[in-house]
């Protein structure tokens, strides 16, 4: 869009939704921030990821941070970089290192970045009989020790946030005792919480399957919610968009957790088949999720302690990953802008009168039909950022530079 098109677009939006609503949407986009994952920039996984690495992929943590700095420079919204203990703070991939985390913290600061959430790495060799829910004490002690280290790193070098995802479960009925498996998980999580400072925030992620196809120890938000309650204060649920059955109403899950006043978090991505980890697409589902976050006042709230944690968790196999992560940030900003335009008073009026179709149309006027590109463009221009960060990246020549340097 040109600046003239932005100006005309803002005028049209103000005529439809009101100048105050448009102004609030611009401010929300300006204030929105989202973590990006360190692992998108370098080697990651096998299986469906196919061992494919895009040209110019980062070879070490320094180069991951270099790439993350470019994304933040173009978007202004990604200062925090999520890290994995054994991917980013380990010499051997087996033991985490506090000293290495300190080094990474300093490297991030040099690039105007900050270590964001910390994830322990539970899916390692030797965990085929479960990790936190294992019956083998040596296995669980190893992972508890790593999680406590993650808490120290989060407090001293990060944003005070640890995110937990467990690959625990089973493939066949009778393979393990389902009740004992759950209680092992619960008891070990409660024991871990006691060893991590109270001001460190823990989020429990759930996943409907993988790798356990018959049972997964934490398969849904209700299990994660129960475990978070058992662990006590400053513990919540982490929702990942790809971790659900296709029929799941994810915005309703968000609404439940907001209504329960539990401070939670969200992993953004897109899935078409299962947990695809694709870049974020501007789907109707995503805009509805953002509406629940906006109406719950848990996003861009001036009281930062009320806001949920927002992170991108993607790393698909084929695309240019710098294009993909910038595209995701762009998508999220547009979804937030749409959510901010919903005419809540008119919507509530139609709801109170039981005007079902009129309420639906009022909702969709903002969430489906509004062209919010002028709002997002204005927020960027006021931050002295490019109107189109993906185009700006392509024009920067950075991709050609890293392809030449990182042979």
C-alpha positions, 0 to 999 in steps of 0.5 A: 500500500502507498501512504495515500492508500493508507490515508484513504483506507483509514478514512473509510474505516473511520466512517464505518467503525468510528474514529475512536475504534480505529485509533484504538486498533492502531494503538493496540497493534503498536503495543502488541509483541510476540515471542519468536522461537530460536529453533525456526532459524536453525536445525530442527527435527526430522520426520515430517520436517524431512531434515530439510534446511533452507539455504542460509540457515543459522548454524549456531546460536549467534546466527539464530540471534542475528536472524531474530534481530532482523525480524525484530528490526523489520516488525518492531514486535519480536524483541523476545526470543524463546529458547530450549534448554538443551538446544540453546544452552548445552554443549552436548545436548544432554545437560543444560548450562547456566553459564551458556545461558548467561552468554546467550543473554549477553549476545541477545542484548548486543542485538537489542533482543532478550531471552524470552520463555524457556522450554526444557527439552523432555523428548530425548533418548532414554525417554521412550518410557515417558519423561515426567510421568515415567516410573523410573526415578532416575529419568524423572529426576533428570528432567526435574533437575533440568526444569529447575535449571530452566526456572533459574535461567528464566528468572536471571536472564529471561522474562521469568517464564518457563513453558512445559510440554511433555511427550508422555503417553502410550500407544496401546491399551494396557501398555501402562496404568493410566491413573498412575501415569497421571499421578506421576506427572502431577506429583512431579510437577508439584514437586518441581513448582516448589523448587522454582522461585514463586515469581517465575511463571510456569505454563503447561502445554497440552496436546491431543496426541503425539507421540502417544496415539492411544493415550497422552498424559496431558491431552487437553486444556482440562487436564492442564488446568487441573495440573496448574491448579494443583501446582499453585500460584503463577501457573497456567495453561499454554494453548497451542493452535495445532494441539487439538482435534479439528472439531475443537472450538479453540476460542471457547477454550480461550473464553473459559480460561479467561473467565476462570481468571487464569493467566495463560499463554498462546502458541500461534501457528497454522495446522491443516492436518495435525500439528503442522507448525506452519506459518500463521494464516489470517483465518476466521478462527484466528480472528475469533481467538483474538476477539476473545483475547481482546474482550477478556482484556488479556492482550495489550493491557496497560497492566502488563501482569494481566496480559497472557504470554504470546509466542509463535511456535512454528518450524515447517519443512519447506518455506524460507523461514525468515519469510515465514516468521515475518509473515506470521507476525504480520498476520497476527497484527492484522487479526488483532486489528480486526478484533479491536474493531468489533462494535461491542455495544451493538453486538451486545444489543443484538445478543440481548434481543436474541437477534441471532443473525444480526449479532453474527453479521455485526461480529463478521463486519469486523472479523471477516470483512474489514480491510485493516491493512491501513490500520497496521500500516499506520501503526508501522509508519508511526514506529518508523517501520516498513509498511510491508516487512516481508517485502522489505526483507526481500529488498534488504538483500539479507537472504543473499548475504547469509546464503553466501556466508553460511555455506 
